[in-house]
Amino acid sequence: MNIDSAYRQCEEITSTQAKNFSYGIKLLPESKRRAMSALYAMARRIDDIGDGAAPVPDKLEALAEVRKDVAGLGTGEFRADDPVLTALADVTRRFPLPLSALEELIEGCEMDANWAGYQTFDDLVGYCRRVAGTVGRLSLSIYGCEELERAEPLADALGVALQITNILRDIVEDHEQMGRVYLPAEDRDRFDVAPDLSGPTDGLIALVAFEAARADEWYDQGLSLLPMLDWRSRACTAAMAGIYRQLLAGIQRDPGAVLRGRMSLPPWKKAAVAARALTRGVA
């Protein structure tokens, strides 16, 4: 497959299926923008398997196939007719992409397929590190960062913040469509929230507010990554994180809103966050 065509297809996947992230990715120079699009296209593929409607054995089989595909990227043995693999193989030649992080992402989606819930907040953080912190660490390899040892834990923390925001935003949808409640059992018990979220909403609203405050602390930690990045990479990260932190701010103002429907920011506000990230380098 033609490499330019492969990258264009990855950019189309990112712009249509990862709209919040695409605002940040567009701020990168072309080579990094294309690489990030290939990375997000693969992450989306893995995530879609974990969240799909297929039976569990079929999900696990599909994830095992993706694991083989990822291993093939390191050896040059991959399906050349697959645009995502073609683009990502080119990324591995241009950037020091840690393929082990993609394998961790697959592990996180296997946790979704073999759904068992989470007992403690630390358990939930472990999941978040796999499905989102990994993407932060992979992104660093594309950005380039001289202080990688210091930067990786911060990218990981920012991924945790983003994932908890997603979990809060989608709390009703995840339960109704997939039977999943990601918020840990010990926290549900603390606020007297039933495993299926039934009953009075006061406790659930208080639980959402509690977890939102935790997420805000993870943003504080993760965003200390920004000064370690070059201007365009900093703008990209600040835009992506800024959009999600604005969403979290809305949840903190009105925790009950997540029970009334899926929250989102209007396009003009997302564009404003991206513009501020580009001009000021802050989220």
N, C-alpha and C positions, 0 to 999 in steps of 0.2 A: 504494500500500500504506500502511496505517495505520502511522505512525511508531513508536508504542508497540509494536505487534506486531512490527515489524522489529527493534527493539532487543531484545525478548524472545527472538526467534529467535537473535540474535547471542549473547546471554547463555547460551542453551542450548548453542550450539556451543562456547563457551569453557569452560563448566563440565564438558562431557562429553569434549572433545577436547584441552583444554589445562589439565589438572587441576592441574599444579604452579603455573601462572600464576594460576589462578583463586583460589588461597588469598590471593594478594596483592591482586588486583583487588577482592575483596570488602571490603577495608579502605578503599576510596575512597568519597567522598561520591557520591550517586546520579548526578549529571550526568557526573562523570569515570568512574565505574564503567561506565556505559552506553557512553561514548565508547571506553573501552579495550576493551570487549567487541566493539564493531564493528571496531576496529582488528585485534584478534586473530582475529576471524572471517575478515577479508580475508587476513591473513597465512597462516592455515591453508589457505584456498582456494588461494593461490599455491603454498604448500609441497606440498600434496597433488598438484598437477599435476606438479611436479618429481619427486616420489617415486612417482608412479603407475606402472601397468603398461602404459600406452599406448605405441605406437611413438613414437620420437623426433620425427618430423615432426608427429604429432598433438599431442604435448606443446608443441612450439614454437608451433603454431597456437593452442592454447588459451591459452598465455601471452601471445601477441600480442593475443588478444581481451581478456584482463584488462588489458593495457596501454591498450587503447582505453577500457575501462571506467574506469580510473583517470583518464585524460585527460578523460573526460566529467564526472567529479566537479567539475573546475574550471570547466566551462562550464555545468553544470546539465543536460547532455544525457546521461542515464543511464537504464538500464532500471528503470522505476518499480515493476515487479513483482518485483524482486530485493531481498529483505530486507537483505542485507549492503550492497548499493550504496545502498539507501534510507537505512539508518542512517548509513553512512559519509558520505553527502552532507550529512546533518544535522550530523555532527561537523565537517565542513569549514566549515559556517556558524557554528559556535559556538567553534571553536578554530583557531589558525593552523597547521593540519596541513601539513607540507611534502610535497606529493605527489611530489616528486622522490625522496624516500626510498623510497616505495612502488615507484617505477620501478627503483631500485637493488635492491630485494628481488626484483623480477621478474628482473633480470639475474643475481642469484645462483642463482635456480632454473633459469635457462637454462644456467648452468654445470653444474648437476646433470644436466640433460637431455642436454647435449653433453659427457658425462663424459670427462675426460681426465686426472684426478688432479692432484696438486700436487707440484712438484719441491722447493720450499723451504718453510720455515715461513712466510716472508713471503708467499708465494703463498697459503698456507692462511689466513693472517690476512686477506688481501684478500677471500677468499670469506666468512669469518666476519663481516667488517664489512658485507658486502652482505646476508646472510641473517639476521643477528641484531643487529648494531650499528644498522642502520636502524630496527629496532623500538624500540631504546632512544631514538634521536633522535626518533622519532615520539611516543613516550610523553612526552618532555619537553614537547612542544607541548600536550599535554593536562594535564599536571601544572601547567605554568606555572613559569617559573624566571627570576629576574632576572639571573642570571649565565650566560646562555645560551652565550656564547662560550667560557667555561671549562667549562661543564657538558657540552656536546655530545661532546667527545673522551672524556670520562669515561663517558658513557652508551654510547658506541661500544666502549670498552674492556670494560665490563661485558658487553656483548653478545658480545664475543669469548670471554670467560671462560665464559659460559653455553654457547656453541656448542661449544667444545672439550670441555666436560664431556659434552655430548650425544654428540659424536663418540666419546669414550672409552667411554661407557656402551653405545653401539650398535655397537661395532666389529665384532662377529661378525655381528650382524643385517644391517648395511649391506652386508657382503661377501657373505653367503649369499643375501640376497634381491635385492640390486640390483647386485652385482658391484663395489661401490665400497669403496676403502680410502682414507680421507681423510688419514691421517697421511702427511706428505710423504716423498718418495723418499729425500731426503738423510738423513733421520732413520732410515728403515728400513735404509738401507745402513750407517749408523753402528752399529746393533745387530744387523746380519746377519739381518734379517727379510725373508723372500721377499715379492714383490709380492702373492701370493695368501695370505699369512699362514701358509703351510704350513711344516712342519719343526718342530724343537724349540721349545718354548714359552718357554724361559728368556730369549731375546733379545726376544721379543714382550712378556713381562711387564716386562722392564727398560725397553722403549720406552714402554709405558703409564705406568710410574712417572715417566719423564722428562717426558713431555708433561703429566702431571698436575701436576708441579711448576711447569711453565710456566703452566698454567691458574691455579694458585694466585696467581702473580704478577699476572696480569691481574685477578683479583678484588681484590687489594690496591689496584691502580690505580683500577679502576672504582668501588669502594665509597667512594672519597673524594668521590663525587658526593653522598652522603646528606645532609651538612650544608647543601647548597645547596637542598634541597627543603623544602616545608612538611610539617607533621607527618604528615598522612595519606598524602601522596605518598611521603614517606620510608618510612613503614611498609609501603606497597605494594611498593616497590622492595626494601626489606630482606627482606621475606617471600619474594619470588620468588627473589632472589639467595641468600638463606639456605638455602632448600630445595636449590638446586643445589649450593651449596658444601658442604652436609652430604653430598650424594651424592658429590661429589669427595673429601671426607675419607674416605669409605668405600673409594673406589678407591685412595687413597693408602695406607690401612692394608693393603689386600689387592689389589694390582693384578691378580692372576690371577683375581679374582672376575668380571671382565668377560668372561672366556673361558668361564665356566661357566654364564652366563645373564644375562638383562637385570636390572640392579640397579635398585632403587627404594626409597624410604623408605615406611614404614608410615604410614597416615593420621594416627595419633596424633602421630607425630614432626613431620609437616608442620604439623599444627595447633599444636604447641608452638612451632615456628619462627615461625609467623604471630603467635601471641600475644606472643612476645618482641619481635617487630618492632613490634607495636602499642603495647606498654607501654614499651619502651626505645628503639625506633627504630634497632636494630642488626640486622645480618644474622647 
